Amino acid sequence: MMCEMCGKEVPSTRPVYIEGTNLNVCPNCARFGEGNRNARGGNAPAGPSSAILQQRLERRERRMNPKNIYADGRDRIQLVIGYGDVIKEGREAKGMDIEKFAASIGEKKGIIAKVEAEDLTPDDKLIKKIEKALGVKLTEIVQGGGAIGGGTNNKTMTLANFIKKE
């Protein structure tokens, strides 16, 4: 007989369960798998229990389903529309020019100028600095949801939303 794992000719083989497959292997290769005795006393390959198989199938199902990041229903925090103008007005209300304001919060003048012009989206740390220094609110809570549009005519987002029609 030939061992299905190593290919050696051996006088006898045993059925063993290795890596999810039943193989007839030599005693040397049998150590790599699991074998158990069935009710009749013979050797039978030991497969995973039905509970383990069910767990594996459930994990596989969760992995295979794509996540809809817009449908979780959580509220999201976003920058307000026109955040550059809000910053500029707040800075001017405090009577500071860009250089003085940038120095007061420990940032470069160019960064603040780009944020005011909305050429640069500030990170969370910079947003907090600016809000604290000027006493303005740059973020707002946006309701979560997977639908776009308004009113009762909500539609889900499709490829057609991105195609320019002429």
trRosetta pair geometry for C-beta under 8 A, 3 or more apart (Angstrom, degrees):
i j d omega theta_ij theta_ji phi_ij phi_ji
1 9 7.3 139 75 -156 34 60
1 10 6.0 -41 78 71 87 72
1 11 7.1 41 30 153 97 15
1 12 6.4 56 37 -121 138 22
1 13 5.0 -123 131 -12 138 107
1 24 7.3 -87 172 140 125 127
2 7 6.4 -13 -178 -157 107 42
2 8 7.1 170 -150 87 65 31
2 9 5.7 -39 -96 -97 72 58
2 10 7.4 117 -122 21 23 76
2 13 7.8 -3 80 -54 27 138
3 6 4.9 11 98 47 133 83
3 7 6.3 -52 72 -1 85 13
3 8 5.0 21 21 50 119 77
3 10 5.6 55 -43 4 99 124
3 13 6.0 166 -99 -107 62 114
3 24 7.4 -142 -135 114 44 69
3 25 5.1 48 -155 -149 95 55
3 26 3.9 -51 -85 -20 131 97
3 28 7.8 -28 -111 54 163 97
3 29 5.7 127 -174 14 134 141
4 13 7.5 80 -4 -157 87 151
4 23 4.5 -147 80 -164 128 99
4 24 5.3 93 -8 58 118 68
4 25 6.0 -85 45 -77 81 69
5 18 7.0 30 -91 49 130 168
5 23 5.8 79 -53 151 95 151
5 25 4.7 16 2 -116 119 115
5 26 7.5 -120 47 21 103 82
5 29 4.2 156 67 -168 141 154
5 32 7.3 157 -160 53 162 139
6 25 7.6 84 5 -150 87 94
6 26 6.6 -53 38 24 118 122
6 28 7.0 -13 -2 88 153 119
6 29 5.4 -157 -16 -63 107 130
8 26 5.9 -12 68 -33 114 153
8 28 7.9 34 37 42 146 133
10 13 6.3 111 76 -67 120 77
10 26 4.3 142 -34 -109 165 112
10 27 7.7 -179 -170 8 150 78
13 24 4.1 68 131 164 137 93
13 25 5.9 141 -158 63 99 13
13 26 6.0 -62 -109 -75 76 45
14 24 7.0 167 76 -151 22 62
14 25 6.4 -36 60 63 73 67
14 26 8.0 78 17 -155 83 9
14 27 7.0 73 1 -83 121 60
14 30 5.4 28 60 -99 127 132
14 35 6.1 -7 145 -108 122 164
14 43 5.3 -59 -158 138 98 165
15 22 6.0 -1 -169 -174 100 100
15 23 7.4 159 -148 84 54 32
15 24 5.6 -34 -88 -92 60 69
15 35 6.8 133 94 -122 60 112
15 43 5.8 156 47 120 86 104
15 44 6.5 -14 88 -139 128 29
15 45 4.9 -90 144 -46 100 91
16 22 7.5 158 79 -151 32 55
16 23 5.8 -28 64 67 81 81
16 24 7.8 126 16 -112 76 22
16 25 5.2 -46 29 30 124 116
16 29 7.6 -176 47 115 150 86
16 30 5.1 -178 -65 -133 151 74
16 32 7.7 96 134 72 143 72
16 33 3.7 115 153 83 113 139
16 34 6.8 141 -168 62 83 29
16 35 4.6 -67 -111 -61 76 107
16 45 5.9 108 -178 -111 11 89
17 20 7.7 16 -179 -102 90 9
17 21 7.3 159 -154 77 56 31
17 22 5.8 -31 -97 -94 67 64
17 23 7.9 139 -106 20 19 74
17 33 5.3 165 74 -180 41 115
17 34 5.0 -30 64 65 100 85
17 35 6.8 157 12 -79 78 53
17 45 3.9 118 -52 -178 89 101
17 46 4.9 -120 22 62 136 56
17 47 5.6 -165 -121 -78 151 51
18 21 5.9 -31 71 64 71 82
18 23 5.4 -28 28 20 115 123
18 25 7.3 59 -21 -29 139 147
18 29 8.0 -38 -68 157 156 98
18 32 5.6 37 -124 112 123 97
18 33 3.5 -80 -72 -86 83 116
18 34 7.8 159 -76 16 51 63
19 33 7.8 -84 -2 -102 63 94
20 48 7.8 -16 -106 -13 74 115
22 45 4.4 -129 -119 -15 98 170
22 47 7.8 -43 -65 -73 100 99
23 29 7.9 -69 112 128 131 128
23 33 7.1 -175 46 -50 106 161
25 28 8.0 -112 156 67 100 62
25 29 3.9 -108 178 90 125 117
25 30 5.3 167 93 -69 112 65
25 32 7.8 -93 156 48 170 103
25 33 7.0 131 25 15 147 132
26 29 5.2 82 53 17 77 99
26 30 7.0 -120 99 -24 38 89
27 30 5.3 -42 -144 13 34 124
28 31 7.1 -52 174 8 34 106
29 32 5.8 -42 -176 20 63 115
29 33 7.7 30 142 1 76 104
30 33 6.3 -76 -159 47 45 95
30 35 6.4 -29 -165 -9 106 134
33 45 7.7 -43 154 -138 132 93
34 45 7.6 86 90 -167 73 66
34 46 4.3 -74 125 61 108 121
35 43 5.5 -6 177 -163 123 104
35 44 7.4 149 -163 74 76 32
35 45 6.3 -61 -114 -113 70 44
35 46 6.0 175 -127 -6 14 98
36 43 7.8 142 80 -150 24 59
36 44 6.4 -33 75 68 71 80
36 45 8.0 47 28 162 75 15
36 46 4.3 78 -1 -72 108 114
37 41 6.0 -13 -173 -146 117 33
37 42 6.9 149 -148 74 72 24
37 43 6.6 -54 -99 -97 59 44
37 44 7.2 88 -154 21 19 87
38 41 7.4 -53 70 11 64 18
38 42 5.9 -9 40 61 102 77
38 43 7.9 77 0 160 88 8
38 44 4.1 51 -40 0 113 138
48 52 4.2 -107 175 87 112 132
48 53 5.5 138 103 -53 115 82
48 56 7.6 44 126 -11 161 138
49 52 4.9 97 56 7 76 101
49 53 7.1 -140 98 -3 41 88
50 53 5.4 -52 -146 39 37 114
50 54 6.2 42 153 -24 67 103
51 54 5.7 -52 -149 33 31 112
51 55 6.5 32 152 -19 63 103
52 55 5.7 -52 -150 35 33 112
52 56 6.4 33 152 -18 65 106
53 56 5.7 -56 -149 37 32 112
53 57 6.3 31 154 -19 66 107
54 57 5.8 -55 -148 37 31 111
54 58 6.4 31 154 -19 65 105
55 58 5.8 -56 -149 36 31 110
55 59 6.4 29 155 -17 65 105
56 59 5.8 -54 -148 37 31 109
56 60 6.3 31 153 -20 65 107
57 60 5.6 -53 -146 37 32 113
57 61 6.3 36 153 -23 64 104
58 61 5.6 -51 -148 33 32 113
58 62 6.6 32 154 -17 64 103
59 62 5.8 -54 -151 36 33 110
59 63 6.4 31 152 -18 65 107
60 63 5.7 -57 -149 38 32 112
60 64 6.1 27 156 -20 67 111
61 64 5.9 -59 -143 37 28 109
61 65 6.6 26 159 -21 64 105
62 65 6.2 -57 -148 31 29 107
68 71 3.9 25 109 16 123 118
68 72 7.6 178 95 -39 76 69
68 146 5.8 8 156 -108 130 131
69 72 6.9 -28 -164 -13 38 112
70 144 7.2 -180 -170 -171 53 83
70 145 6.8 -6 161 105 87 31
70 146 4.4 115 109 -108 99 64
70 157 7.7 54 52 11 165 130
71 145 7.2 19 -115 -165 47 33
71 146 3.7 5 -83 -55 84 127
72 144 6.1 -54 75 165 73 148
73 144 5.1 119 178 93 15 121
73 145 6.7 45 -107 -82 53 58
74 144 4.6 77 67 -29 40 158
75 141 4.9 11 167 -176 127 107
75 142 6.7 155 -166 73 74 40
75 143 5.9 -46 -111 -114 82 38
75 144 5.5 -120 -78 -17 27 93
76 141 7.2 144 75 -157 34 58
76 142 5.0 -26 68 62 88 96
76 144 5.8 106 -19 -77 92 86
77 139 5.0 14 -180 177 102 128
77 140 7.2 161 -150 79 61 28
77 141 5.9 -37 -95 -97 65 60
77 142 7.4 159 -102 14 14 82
78 139 6.6 152 79 -152 27 76
78 140 6.1 -29 65 62 77 77
78 142 5.0 21 7 -13 121 127
79 83 4.8 -50 175 -45 112 147
79 121 6.9 -140 -15 -150 155 96
79 122 7.7 124 -96 47 134 88
79 127 7.3 -129 -97 -111 95 131
79 138 5.9 -28 -139 158 78 89
79 139 6.1 -58 -99 -100 39 63
79 140 7.9 35 149 18 12 82
80 83 5.3 129 64 -76 78 84
80 86 6.4 58 77 -23 130 154
80 137 7.2 84 -32 115 138 80
80 138 5.9 -131 15 -167 101 41
80 139 6.7 -148 -30 -103 81 11
80 140 5.2 89 -84 -16 82 113
82 85 4.6 -26 173 32 98 117
82 86 6.3 109 117 -25 81 91
82 118 7.9 -70 -131 -68 32 140
83 86 5.3 -52 -148 35 40 116
83 87 6.3 41 154 -20 69 103
83 115 7.7 -66 116 172 106 87
83 118 6.8 123 60 -97 83 99
83 122 7.9 -125 133 19 143 111
83 138 5.1 62 -141 -152 113 96
84 87 5.9 -55 -151 35 30 109
84 88 6.3 28 153 -17 65 108
84 115 6.5 177 -106 140 81 54
84 116 4.6 100 -161 -174 89 35
84 117 5.9 -175 -146 -2 147 4
84 118 4.1 -95 -33 -44 134 88
85 88 5.6 -54 -143 39 33 111
85 89 6.0 31 159 -17 67 108
85 116 8.0 100 -65 -164 27 73
86 89 6.1 -57 -145 39 25 108
86 90 6.2 25 156 -17 62 112
86 136 5.4 154 162 169 104 144
86 137 7.9 -78 -179 70 145 50
86 138 6.3 166 96 -101 141 75
87 90 5.8 -60 -148 40 27 111
87 91 6.1 28 156 -20 65 109
87 112 7.8 -158 155 -165 136 84
87 115 6.3 2 50 122 173 106
87 116 5.3 -125 88 -98 120 78
87 130 5.9 -34 -119 -174 110 136
87 134 6.8 -177 -138 -13 58 169
87 136 7.0 -161 -91 64 46 154
87 138 7.2 29 -63 -95 92 121
88 91 5.8 -56 -147 36 28 111
88 92 6.2 22 158 -13 65 109
88 116 4.9 94 -64 -150 98 115
89 92 5.9 -57 -143 41 29 107
89 93 6.2 34 154 -25 64 107
90 93 5.6 -52 -145 32 29 114
90 94 6.7 23 155 -13 61 105
90 130 7.9 102 85 170 145 91
90 134 3.5 59 150 179 131 132
90 135 6.9 -177 -153 60 118 68
90 136 4.3 -84 -82 -37 149 135
91 94 6.0 -63 -156 39 31 106
91 96 5.3 -89 -174 70 82 97
91 97 7.9 59 155 -147 116 10
91 98 7.3 35 166 -88 155 53
91 101 4.9 -26 -137 -83 116 156
91 116 7.8 -49 10 -95 144 130
91 134 6.3 -58 -63 -104 57 125
92 95 7.3 44 -177 -79 38 27
92 96 7.7 -117 -88 51 26 58
93 134 7.8 92 57 -162 107 95
94 101 7.5 109 77 -96 131 105
94 134 6.4 -115 -26 -125 134 73
96 100 4.4 -134 -158 89 96 116
96 101 4.3 119 126 -59 133 89
96 104 7.1 -59 -139 -2 157 141
97 100 5.2 88 51 13 72 102
97 101 7.0 -143 92 -5 32 94
98 101 5.9 -62 -145 41 28 109
98 102 6.0 29 159 -22 67 109
98 109 5.4 87 131 -153 105 90
98 112 5.4 167 -161 100 93 124
98 113 5.7 37 -158 -71 152 86
98 116 7.4 -97 -107 -4 114 150
99 102 5.9 -56 -145 36 26 110
99 103 6.4 23 157 -16 62 108
99 109 5.2 -13 -98 -100 63 125
100 103 5.9 -57 -150 38 29 110
100 104 6.3 31 152 -24 64 108
101 104 5.6 -56 -149 32 31 113
101 105 6.8 3 162 3 65 105
101 112 6.2 150 98 -162 109 161
101 133 7.2 117 -160 140 86 141
102 105 6.7 -74 -151 47 28 90
102 107 4.9 -100 -155 81 79 80
102 108 6.1 -26 -176 137 134 14
102 109 4.6 -141 13 -84 166 53
102 111 7.1 128 -130 57 116 91
102 112 4.6 -129 -83 -6 100 140
103 106 7.5 34 -170 -74 31 32
104 133 6.1 123 116 -146 115 133
105 129 4.6 105 -166 162 122 119
105 130 6.7 8 -114 -78 168 54
105 133 5.1 -72 -75 -51 113 154
106 129 7.5 -106 48 -149 93 146
107 111 5.0 -102 169 72 112 133
107 112 5.8 121 103 -48 125 97
107 126 6.9 71 -91 -127 144 105
107 129 7.2 132 -34 113 121 153
108 111 4.6 97 64 0 86 103
108 112 7.3 -161 93 -3 48 84
109 112 6.0 -61 -154 39 34 107
109 113 6.2 34 151 -21 69 109
110 113 5.5 -54 -143 37 32 113
110 114 6.3 31 157 -18 66 105
111 114 5.9 -58 -151 37 28 108
111 115 6.4 27 152 -18 64 107
111 120 6.7 -96 -155 89 62 162
111 126 7.6 -120 155 -130 126 144
112 115 5.7 -53 -146 37 33 111
112 116 6.3 33 155 -18 66 105
113 116 5.8 -55 -148 37 29 110
113 117 6.3 19 155 -10 64 110
114 117 5.8 -61 -144 45 31 105
114 119 4.5 -87 -160 70 83 104
114 120 3.8 52 130 0 116 120
115 118 7.3 28 -179 -81 34 34
115 119 7.8 -87 -62 51 20 67
115 120 5.2 -60 -72 75 60 100
115 121 7.9 95 -121 -125 78 11
115 122 5.2 34 -122 -54 127 106
115 126 7.3 -144 -92 147 151 136
115 130 7.6 -141 138 -75 154 154
117 120 7.9 61 64 13 86 79
118 121 7.9 29 -160 -78 64 62
122 126 3.9 -122 -169 93 111 123
122 127 5.1 145 108 -59 121 75
122 130 6.9 -17 -176 -3 175 138
122 138 7.7 -4 57 149 132 155
123 126 5.3 90 53 15 69 102
123 127 7.0 -125 102 -9 34 93
124 127 5.5 -54 -146 33 32 116
124 128 6.5 32 157 -19 65 103
125 128 6.0 -56 -155 33 29 109
125 129 6.7 30 149 -19 63 105
126 129 5.5 -51 -148 34 36 114
126 130 6.3 32 156 -17 68 106
127 130 6.0 -59 -149 38 28 107
127 131 6.2 27 155 -19 65 110
127 138 5.3 -142 -155 81 96 136
127 139 6.4 61 172 -44 140 109
128 131 5.8 -55 -143 38 29 111
128 132 6.2 27 159 -17 65 109
129 132 6.1 -63 -151 38 25 107
129 133 6.1 16 158 -15 65 113
130 133 5.9 -59 -141 40 28 107
130 134 5.9 -5 171 9 67 115
130 136 7.3 -39 138 57 88 105
130 138 6.3 45 92 -30 119 147
131 134 6.8 -74 -136 52 19 88
131 135 7.6 63 174 -105 53 9
131 136 6.0 -113 -127 73 59 61
131 137 6.4 46 -134 -108 112 34
131 138 5.5 -118 -73 8 100 102
131 139 7.8 -39 -74 4 142 93
132 135 7.8 15 -173 -67 20 47
137 140 7.5 82 143 -69 111 73
146 156 6.4 -4 137 -124 99 92
146 157 7.8 -117 172 8 72 97
147 154 3.8 24 167 179 145 121
147 155 6.7 132 -158 63 92 24
147 156 6.0 -73 -110 -87 69 54
148 154 7.2 141 63 -155 29 77
148 155 6.4 -36 64 71 79 75
148 156 7.5 89 17 -151 83 21
148 157 5.4 72 -4 -69 126 90
148 161 7.1 69 62 -121 154 152
149 153 5.8 -92 150 101 138 82
149 154 5.1 170 71 -122 110 46
149 155 5.2 73 -9 23 144 83
150 153 7.5 26 78 57 45 86
150 154 7.6 31 -104 -82 3 75
151 154 7.5 -168 78 -46 51 70
155 158 7.6 -63 152 -3 109 102
157 161 5.3 -61 -153 12 75 155
158 161 5.8 127 60 -9 57 94
159 162 6.0 -64 -167 39 49 105
159 163 6.5 46 142 -28 77 108
160 163 5.6 -55 -141 29 41 113
